[in-house]
Amino acid sequence: MRSPKLMKLVTLEYATLAADIYWTRAVQYYGSKHLGQDTDLESLWPLLDVATTLDPNLLPAYRLVATFLSQPEPRGAGRPDLAVQLLERGLNANPTY
């Protein structure tokens, strides 16, 4: 599922567990694409969007993935705009961190 709002409704009290699963999928997705020399990272943002919506306190997602999104192709997704959006979301959800 690519809809963060729908996933939040479906997972109920298991939202943080689902966020961890989506976070793991995002890391595996990036790793498999990176090792396979595939530069198509189209699904990276939807995975991260769902993970951080389900668990706004998922700090590694904000720290590490902003790098994955902002790096230019072929090493990253080449989407610094989405990286900034993710970091702003992280700052809003975790203002003391």
C-alpha positions, 0 to 999 in steps of 0.5 A: 500500500502506498497511502500513508493515511490508509495504512495508519487506519488499517494498522491501528495500534500496530502502526509502529510495527508496520512502520518498522516493516516499511523502514526495513523494506525501504533499506532493502529496496535501496540496498538491492537497487544500489548493489544491482547498479539500478538507478530507478529509485521510484519506490523509495519515497512512498516506502519512506512516506508510509514509514514516517507517517506510521511512526513519526519518531522513527529517527533513523529514517529521517537521518539516513534516508534524507541522504539517500533521497538527496544524493544525485543519480545514480547513487541516490534518488536525486530528489533533494526536495523530498529529502528536505520535506522528510527532514522538516517532517522529522523536525516537526515530529521531534522538536527536541531531538 
